[in-house]
Amino acid sequence: MDLILWRHAEAHDAEAGQDDMQRALTTRGEKHAARMAVWLDRQLPDGVRIFSSPAVRAEQTVRALGRRYKVRDALSPGASVDDLLETAGWPHAKYPVVLVGHQPALGAVASRLLQMGESPCPVRKGAVWWLRSRLRDGVDQTVIMSVTVPDRL
């Protein structure tokens, strides 16, 4: 199974009294989301399932891809690793999955799957981590297929 973790692009800081879920992308964030979406669109296989946090910044990021996606509350800020993995169907889904969400949950998923300890991996805004599960010599493994950031595309 392929699991693609896509952190939302750069967003405006919350203004006094503003709901965190309503924060929108900055102009730079919009450009980065568009750049990453072009790269992802060329890479994603047919049959991919795409899930997004309901936060405005996450939906703006995924909309740049121009593909159908579903919003899942389980990807909201503060989500747990188990929430994300259950949403993805890891590692047994029969199709690749893109999760568009937030730190530290995305980094915590990467840390757990790559057996890097309890601390979340730092995942840059707008970045994509492409992971794959495989069985090698009777042992389940997670392989990093790609880590891509929008300012390097």
Beta strands, then each sheet from edge to edge (+ up, - down):
strand 1: 2-7
strand 2: 49-52
strand 3: 70-71
strand 4: 97-101
strand 5: 128-136
strand 6: 139-148
sheet 1: 3+ 2+ 4+ 1+ 5- 6+
end
